Amino acid sequence: VVLDVLDNNRAWVEGPGVDRQQINFKRVSLTKIKIDVQRGIKQKGLKKAFEDAKVAEQWSKTEWAQKLERRKARAALTDFERFQVLVARKKRSALTKKNLKQLKVAAKK
């Protein structure tokens, strides 16, 4: 959560898993999720506002969060699970090629 803008380049941020700190805007990526809080709100009040706005639920519904979860799940795969993914991708590719070939033949007629 961006708590306050310090100058043209920096802001105060805090959130779950992030201590209150100054951070450069170049390192910040904004989302459309917004909480109305006063400037310089204390940690206890911010936590309550964060929970009341159900920010964690809103975040988990975004494509960005889902993409990060997919990356995390993929990185945690075992060798055998990676092999299963490879086989499934090959099967899907073969089906796609087969259907495309049929469509091309049908289009020539």
Sequence and secondary structure as in RCSB ss.txt:
>XXXX:A:sequence
VVLDVLDNNRAWVEGPGVDRQQINFKRVSLTKIKIDVQRGIKQKGLKKAFEDAKVAEQWSKTEWAQKLERRKARA
ALTDFERFQVLVARKKRSALTKKNLKQLKVAAKK
>XXXX:A:secstr
 EEEE SSSEEEEEETTEEEEEEEGGG    S      TT  HHHHHHHHHHTTHHHHHHHSHHHHHHHHHHHHH
T  HHHHHHHHHHHHHHHHHHHHHHHHHHHHHH 
